[in-house]
Amino acid sequence: MTSGEIMKQRTEGGQGRCRRTVLATCCIPWNADWTLAENLFRDSIRQLIDRGQRDLYVFGTAGEGYAVSDRLFDQIAQVFADETTGRGAVPMVGIISLSLRTVVERIERTAALGVREFQISLPSWGTLSNSEVAVFFREVCDRFPELQFLHYNVPRTGRVLTGADYVPLIEAHPNLVATKQVGTDIRAIHELMATGGPVRHFFTDFGFAHASLLGEPGLLMATSAANPSRAQEFFAAGVRRDADALVAWQREIAAVRNLLVSSVGPSAHMDGARDKMHSKLLDPRFPLRLLPPYQGATEAAFERYQSGLRQVLPHWLSGQ
């Protein structure tokens, strides 16, 4: 596929470098010996595609991209590419590493599988300066002009880029097509939406509702991943800029999140511990374990969560 064809694919149905859509994460199921539960992983990808999720990614925080070895990375990326590209979905692979060299090498190997979209985050051993941020994007984006990049703007790196920070990066790198924003600060959302230009900003549930009144953000399913069909309805309300509907959706999603957080408790603090609860809602076989040393949610926590939804918000369980 040529770079022009890729750009046409990504701008379909929206303006700018990246179409407006819903991004869904694929969590990784581990066997008890910490090997990939491959058949279950394949099933989980197919389930999301069958529910209308076209844009899927793997190896964000929820996908434990920070914890996999190169061997596991390659194995999972191969399976993910097979299941998505063969079913009309658009795969995105996250690259998380302290080493820029490792970032580049993983992109090279994954691009050879046919993947053309990548989610990148800044190295986190030391907070990068402005000049170091510029070097990182230059070494990644300019090295692969035929590929598309989304920047995962995560506080864990020690450096959260502002709207003003993005302006020179957007101008310098035409294949920087999108960002992934996990914050909910209203001032930051306003600045990002005002300075994003052709780049699409993807927000999690609470940031998305507000950003939708300011422009055309994408939705990154987080709590709303409890029910992908309802997440699509929430996204549609944002596209319509239906303020009343968005407020109602936020109220419901906040209630779902409160149940989730109270069920899991403080011990399982990584995002994947909560996201795998949603994977298990979709497929009861999905294991909750995280790669060590991180602690996943317990079966008891999942039972509390599912029971709470059944009692308080049963429509978040139906039609899945």
BELWO-V604284 format. One record per residue. N is the residue number from 1. PHI is phi as a letter, one per 40 degrees, with the letter a starting at -180 (none if undefined). Layout:
# BELWO-V604284
N,PHI + N,PHI
This chain:
# BELWO-V604284
1,none + 2,c + 3,c + 4,c + 5,c + 6,c + 7,c + 8,c + 9,c + 10,c + 11,c + 12,d + 13,g + 14,a + 15,c + 16,g + 17,c + 18,a + 19,c + 20,c + 21,a + 22,b + 23,c + 24,b + 25,c + 26,b + 27,c + 28,b + 29,c + 30,b + 31,c + 32,c + 33,c + 34,g + 35,c + 36,c + 37,c + 38,c + 39,c + 40,c + 41,c + 42,c + 43,c + 44,c + 45,c + 46,c + 47,c + 48,c + 49,c + 50,c + 51,c + 52,g + 53,c + 54,c + 55,b + 56,b + 57,b + 58,b + 59,g + 60,c + 61,c + 62,c + 63,c + 64,f + 65,c + 66,c + 67,b + 68,c + 69,c + 70,c + 71,c + 72,c + 73,d + 74,c + 75,c + 76,c + 77,c + 78,c + 79,c + 80,c + 81,c + 82,d + 83,c + 84,c + 85,c + 86,c + 87,b + 88,g + 89,c + 90,b + 91,c + 92,b + 93,b + 94,c + 95,b + 96,b + 97,a + 98,c + 99,b + 100,c + 101,c + 102,c + 103,d + 104,c + 105,c + 106,c + 107,c + 108,d + 109,c + 110,c + 111,c + 112,c + 113,c + 114,h + 115,c + 116,b + 117,b + 118,b + 119,b + 120,b + 121,b + 122,c + 123,d + 124,b + 125,c + 126,b + 127,c + 128,c + 129,c + 130,d + 131,c + 132,c + 133,d + 134,c + 135,c + 136,d + 137,c + 138,c + 139,c + 140,c + 141,c + 142,c + 143,c + 144,b + 145,c + 146,c + 147,b + 148,b + 149,b + 150,b + 151,c + 152,c + 153,c + 154,b + 155,c + 156,c + 157,c + 158,g + 159,b + 160,c + 161,c + 162,c + 163,d + 164,c + 165,c + 166,c + 167,d + 168,c + 169,c + 170,c + 171,c + 172,c + 173,b + 174,c + 175,c + 176,c + 177,b + 178,a + 179,b + 180,b + 181,b + 182,b + 183,c + 184,b + 185,c + 186,c + 187,c + 188,c + 189,c + 190,d + 191,c + 192,c + 193,c + 194,c + 195,b + 196,c + 197,f + 198,c + 199,c + 200,c + 201,c + 202,b + 203,b + 204,c + 205,d + 206,c + 207,c + 208,c + 209,d + 210,c + 211,c + 212,c + 213,c + 214,b + 215,a + 216,b + 217,c + 218,c + 219,b + 220,b + 221,c + 222,b + 223,c + 224,c + 225,c + 226,d + 227,a + 228,d + 229,c + 230,c + 231,c + 232,c + 233,c + 234,c + 235,d + 236,c + 237,c + 238,c + 239,c + 240,c + 241,f + 242,c + 243,c + 244,c + 245,c + 246,c + 247,c + 248,c + 249,c + 250,c + 251,c + 252,c + 253,c + 254,c + 255,c + 256,c + 257,c + 258,c + 259,c + 260,c + 261,c + 262,c + 263,c + 264,c + 265,g + 266,c + 267,c + 268,c + 269,c + 270,c + 271,d + 272,c + 273,c + 274,c + 275,c + 276,c + 277,c + 278,c + 279,c + 280,c + 281,c + 282,c + 283,a + 284,d + 285,c + 286,c + 287,c + 288,c + 289,c + 290,b + 291,d + 292,c + 293,c + 294,c + 295,b + 296,c + 297,c + 298,c + 299,c + 300,c + 301,c + 302,c + 303,c + 304,c + 305,c + 306,c + 307,c + 308,c + 309,c + 310,c + 311,c + 312,b + 313,b + 314,c + 315,c + 316,c + 317,b + 318,c + 319,g + 320,c
